[in-house]
Amino acid sequence: MSRVLKVLAVLTAALILLVSAWFWAALSWSYSSGERAGWVQKLSHKGWICKTWEGELALVSLPGSAVEKFYFTVRDEAVAQQIMKAMGKRVSLHYEEKVGLPTTCFGETRHFVTKVEVTPDIPLGPGVSLPTGAASAPAVSPAPALPASR
């Protein structure tokens, strides 16, 4: 009987070690990395047991084109706070795509944001950008008053 318990203990330990190694590898290895630019329109802290920040970035490539959404997960509290401070501004999100995570406990998406940068200009095309700062906006002179009609 004790031999069966020893074998069972060794198999259980091996299974726990194998599962732990899988989680470590899936969290530390990135399938891809990149960056997306747009406007964060949603960021919420959600989850029953494992709370993560889940967000939505509106991507607009050219004025008048359809809006595409980029769904992302943030695990770092400091990065989530930076994103919340940048709400309403155009941002660039640096992300890593993780593949092979067996549960949604680590995040609802495969895209984990690691860094956020506020981008001051809106690119209109290669080499052409529209400044968004109020200081760089051209001065507008008031329209001349129209003569009163009788």
N, C-alpha and C positions, 0 to 999 in steps of 0.2 A: 504493500500500500504506500509506503514512504517513497518508493521509486517512482510511482505514478505521480505523486505530488511534486517531486523534484523535476520530472519531465514537464509537468504542467506549469510549474514556476518558471522554468527556463524558456518555454514557449511563450508564456505571457510577457516575460521581460524582453524577449526578442521582438515580439509584436509591438510593444510600447516603444522600443528603440527604433524599429523600422518606421513606425508612424511619426515619431518625433523627427527623424532624419528627413522624411518626406516633407513635413511642414517647414522645417528649416530650409531645405533646398528650394521649395516653392516660394518662400518669402524672401530669400536672399538672391535668387537668380532672376534676372529680367529677360523676358522674351524679346521685348523691344523697349525703346525709350524715345521720347520726343517732346514736342511742345505744341500746344494749341493756343490760339489767341482769339479772344472774343469778350463777351460780357457775361459775368456770372449772374444768373438770374435766380438761382436757388441753391441754398446750402442748409442742410438740416442734420441734426445729430439724432441718429435713429438706431434702433435695434432693441430686441428684447433683453438679451443678456450681454452680447458683445456690441457695445455702442461704437459706431463709426460715423464720420461725417460724410454724407452723400450729397453730391452737387450736380449742377447742370450748367453748362457753358453754352451760350448762344453764339454760333459761328456764322459770320456773314462775310462772304468772300468779296462780293461787289455790291454796291448799292442797287437795290431792286431785285436781288436774287433771293431765292428761298432760304429761310433760316434753317440751319442744320444744328442739332443739339449734340453735345459731347457730354456723356455722363461719366462722372469720376468719383473716386473715393479718396478721402484724406484720413490718414491714421495718426498724423502728428498734430497735436493740439495747437502748437505755435503756428503752423502753416494754416490751419483752419482759421485762427484769429486774424492772420494777415489777409486771407481771402475775404473775411467778413468786413474788414476795414476798407477793402478795395471794391466793395459792392457798388455798382453803378458806374464804375470806371472800366475802361478797356484794359484787360490783363493778358498776360502770357503765362500759361500754366505748364510747368515742366512735369512730365509724368513718366512712370515706368509701368509697362504692361506685364502683369504677373499671370502665368498660366499654370494650371494644375492645382489650384487651391480647392480642396474638396468641399468646403462649406462656404456659406455667405457670412460666417462669423467674422471673417477678416475684412469684409467689404462686399457690397452688392455688385460692384463692377470689377473688371480686370485692370482698370486704369487707376493707378495710385499716384496722386499728385505729391511731389516732393518739394516743389518750390514755386513761388508766385512772384511775378514782376508786373508792376503797373506800367503800361506802355503809353507814352505821352502822345504819340502820333498815330493817325489812322492811315495806313498805306492805301493809296488809290490805284497804284500800278507800279511797275518797276521804276524806281527812282523818284516817284511822285508821292508825297504824303501831305495830309491835311493836319496842321497843328490843332490840338484840342484845347490848349491853354488860353485863358481869357486875355493874358498879357500879350499874346501874339496875334490876337484878332485885330483886323484893320478897324480904324476909327470910322464911324458912320456919322455923317453930318445930318442934322434934322432936315426933313423935307420942307420946302418953302410953303408958307401959309397961302392958302387959296383965297382969292378975293371973295368977300361976302356977296352973294347974289341978292338982288332985290326983287 
